[in-house]
């Protein structure tokens, strides 16, 4: 057992931090309160330090790029639709990206295929510490990655030249999958269609790369047509349609916010838009889209929301409980609550304000220490 004592807890549930102790057993938070008995426990004294939930990145590509070999396992360029592909088959847990994540307090990530394929395959939610992917999984499959807009139009070796064609390919695949589901058991197994069955049964959402308003609305239109769950990713035009998105209610993973927009469809990519969506009532988290940004810059993304007028509490939620809820894993991670996984960040100050991270625990084990 481990007991962290005297720390100032920012639990992502209450907007007021408080000093308390945390008792951990078998990787879970067993108790939170003052004066917990530490007999038989490994004690971590966090006096003068702040404790946060492990940070959650709901959209990343770590572990699927080779730093020295140049390997890129995010996109399959031989076909436009590859729903049968599974990202867990490509992840290298020894990738430097996982080290960056731990150093930055990121304890849970959703690793997803790239955004060139119209249907890229299934994403998975993992902890960021481990030597075997199978032992790191929190949820798999977690979502089916799909993409709209310029990426599938411009980057895939195909005859696609319009947004209409991108959406029609999605519609054809989902129609085919629906027909397959109706005849399932009486026809030969089709692994591509089997991969789409959990989408149609609402067991996993479509995870839709969509920057521009027309792509965002096309994704919503498709989700409504097939009665499936949907999450919206990037959402660069979100600030222009924040009130509409709030009424629609689909979870949003916004960003990343770095550098100058490089293409027309993300010309409105700006942290102010994420703040507008949050203030309008949208359920928003932010991402690194790593390797676009290093994984330890997730707190910087939240810090940019602070700069644009969001409260510290709401900015914290954008990389903790909101992100966990976006991924459907908020029963395990995203906040400091009894019964949840003991994924914790102990820091000198708030990492969103560039506070220094002292220790990171995943499943109750210290996986990073600045000492």
N, C-alpha and C positions, 0 to 999 in steps of 0.2 A: 504494500500500500504506500501511497505517496500523499503527503499533506503539504499544501502550499499555504503559508500563513502570512497574515498581516498585509496582504496586497490590496490595492485599490482596484476594484472590479468594475469593468465596463462590459456589461453582459449582453448588450445589443437587444435587451428587452426593456429595461428601464432607462430613461434618459438621464438619470442621476447616478453617477458612480458611487460606490460604497466600499468601505473597508471590511473585508471578511476573509475567511479561510475556505479552502477547497480540499475536500477529501476525495482521493482517487483510488479506485480498486478495480483491477482487471480491465483497465483501459477506459473505464466509465467514471463520470462524476457521481460519486456516491452521496455526498452531502456538501452543502454550502451554508456556512454560519460561523459565528464567533465562538472561540473557545473549544473548538473540536479537539478531542483527545488525540495526541500524536504518538501515543504508545505503540511501538512496533512499526512505525512509519518512517520512511525516508522523508525528511523535512526540507522543504525549500522555503527559506525566509525571504519574502518579497516586500519587506518593509521599505517604504519609500518608492516602490515600483508600481507600475500599472499592469493590470492583467486584462487581456482581450480574448475573445474567441479566436481560434485559428481562422485566418482569412481564407476566403473561398473565391476562386477565379472560375467563373461560369463559362469561359470561352477561351481556350488556349490550344496550342499545337505542340507543346513541349514533348520531347522524347521521340519524335518522328523525323528529325532532321539530323544528319551526321555533320558535326562541326569540321571534321578533317576529311571525310570521304565524299562530302557533297551529296550524300544520299537525301532524297526527298520522298517521303512515304505518305504525303498528305493527299496527293492527287493521282488518280489513274487516268491517264490521257488517252487510253485506247477505246474508251467508251464514255458516253455522256451520262449514263445512268448506271450506277453500281450499288444498289441498295444492299446487296449481299456482302459487301466489304465491311469488315469490322476493325475499328481502329486498334483494339487491343492486340491484334496480330502484328502491329507495326511498332509498338511502344518499347523503347529501350529505357529501362529504369535507371541505368547508369549514366544517362544523358546529363550534361551539365545543367540543363534547365531545371531539373529536380533540386539540385543543390542551390541554385538561385532562389527557387521557391521557398525552401526551408529557411534560408538566410533572411528572406523577406517576410517570414511569418505566414506564408501561404501553405496551408496544410491540406487543402482539398482543391482539386482541379477537375474541370470537364475537358477532356482531350477529344478533339473532334477532327474529322477529315476536313480537307481544304474546301474552298468555295469556287472551284473551277467546274467540277462536275455538277450537273443539274441535281442529281442525287448522288451524294458522296459515300454514303454508308453510315453505320451506327457509331455514335459517340459513347464514351464511357467516363464515369466519375471515379476518380482514384484519390487515395491519400498520396502524399508526396514523399513518403519514406518507405523504402523496401527494395528488395533485390529481385523479386519476381512479381510481374504484373498481376497475376492471378491472386496474390496475397494482398494486393493494394486496393482492390476493387471495392468501391462503395455501392455503385449501381452500374450494371451492364446488362443489356443495352440501356442507355440513358435517353437517347434521342436519335432521330434519323435526320442527318444533315442534308439540307437542300439549299440551293442558291439561285438567286434572281439577279438580273441586271448585267453589268458590263463584264464581270468575271467569266461566266459561262459563255457569253457572246464572243468575247475577244480572245480568251486564252485557251479554249479547248479546240483540239484538232477536229473540227466538225463543220457542218454546213450551216450552223445556226448564225443568223445575222440579226434577229430581232428579239425583243422581249416577248412578243407573241409566241414565238417558237419555243422559248424556254418554258413558258407556262403550259403550252400545249403538250410538251413532253411530260411534264409533271402530271397533267391531267390524264394522259394516256396510261402512264404507269400506275396511277392510283385506281383508275377504272379497271385495268387489267387485274390488279391485286384484289379489288372488290369482287370481281367475277371469279377469281381463283378461290377466294374465301368461301363463296357460296357453294362451290363444287369441291371444296377441300375434302380429302378422304376418298374421293371417287376418281381423282386424276393423279397422274404422277407428280411427285414432289418437285417443286420449282424453288430453288434456294433463294432466288431473287424475290419472288413473290412472298415466300415465307418470311423474309426479312421485313416486308411491309405489313404483314398481318398485325403485329403489335401496334402499329400506327392506327390502323383501321379499328382496332379494338380499344383504342385510347389508353393503352398501357404505356406508350411512350409518345412524346410529341414530335412533330416536325420542328426542326431547329433551323429557322429560315434566315440565311444571309440576305439582308435587304437594307440598302442604304436610302434609296430615294422613295418619295411618297408613292409613286405609282407601283413600285415593287412591294412596298409595305402593304398597300391595299390589295395587290394581286395575291399576296400570301394569305391575307385574311379572307379574301374571296374564295380561295381554294380550300382553306380550312373549313369554311362554312358549307361549301358545296359537298364536301366529303364527310362532314361532321367528325373532324379529328381535332386533337389538341395541337397547339402551336405556341412556340416562343419566337420572339422577334429579336434578331441579332444585328448589332451596329446601329441601325435606325438613325442615320445621320440627319434626316429631315424631321425627326421627331418633334423638335421644338416648334415647327410650323403647324403641326397637327396634334399637339399635345392633348387638347380637349377631346378630340375624336378618339385618340388612343385610350384615354382614360375611360371613356364610355365602353369601348370594345373590351378592355380588361385583360388583354394578352400580356404575359410577362415580357419584359424588355431587358436585354443585356446590351448596354450602350457603349460606344467607343470603338477602339481606343482613341484617346486624344493625345496625339503626338505629331509634331511637325506640321507642315502645311499640307492641305488636301492635295492629292496627286491626280484626282480624276473628277470629272464633272459630277458624278453621282454622290460623291461624299464632300462636296464643296461646303456643305453646312455642318460638317463634323466639328462640334465645338462643345466643351463641357457646359456652356450655358444652356444648351438644348436639353441635356440630361436633367439639369436643375429645373427647367421649365416643365419637363414631363413629371418629375417627382412632385412639384408643387401643384400640378394639375390633378394629381391623384393616381398616376401610373405606378406600377410596381417595377422599380428600376434597380438593376445592379450595373456595375461597370466591369470591364475586362481589360486584359493586357493584349489579347490576341497573340500572345507569345508564339513565335519568336519575333513578331513585329516589335514588341517591347519585351525587355527582360522581365521574367516572372516577379522579381523583387521590386518592380515598379508598380505593382497593383496598388500599393498605398499611395503612390504619387497620383494615380488616377483619382482616388478618393479625395486626396488633398486638393486637386484642381476644382472639385465640387465645392469645397470650403471657400476657395478663392472667389467663387461666383455666388457666394451668399448662402449656401446650404449650411445647416447647423452641423456641429461635430457629430451629434448622435445620428442624424440622417446619413451623413457621409460614411460613418462606420457601418451602418446597416447595408449600404451599397456594396460592401465587400465581405459581408458576413451573412446575416439572416436572409436578406433579399436574394442574394446569390444562391444560398442553399435552397430556398423556396423555389427559385427559378429552375433548379435541377431536380426538385422533388426529393431532396435528402435532408430537409429541415427537421426531420424527426431525429436525426443523428448529429448534425453539425450546424454551425452558424450562430450559435448563442451559447452562453454559459448557463446551463440549467441542469438540475438533477436528472440523471438518467442518460444524458447525452454523452457522446464520445469526449474523452478528455483531451481535446485539441486546444491548446492554449498558447498565447503569446505573452511573455513577460517582458516588459520594456521600461526604459527610462524615459518617461513621457509618452506621448501619443505618436505612433509611427506615421499616422496620417499627417502629422505636423513635423515629420522628420525625426521623431523620437528614436532613440537607439534601441534595437531589439537585443535583449540580454539572453533569453532562452526561448526555445520553441519546443512544445510537447505535442506529440502525435500519439493518440491512443495511450496517453499517460506516460510515454517514454520521452526523455529528452533527446531530440534528434538534431538540435543545434544549440550551441552555446558560444557566446562571444569570447568566453575565457579561453 
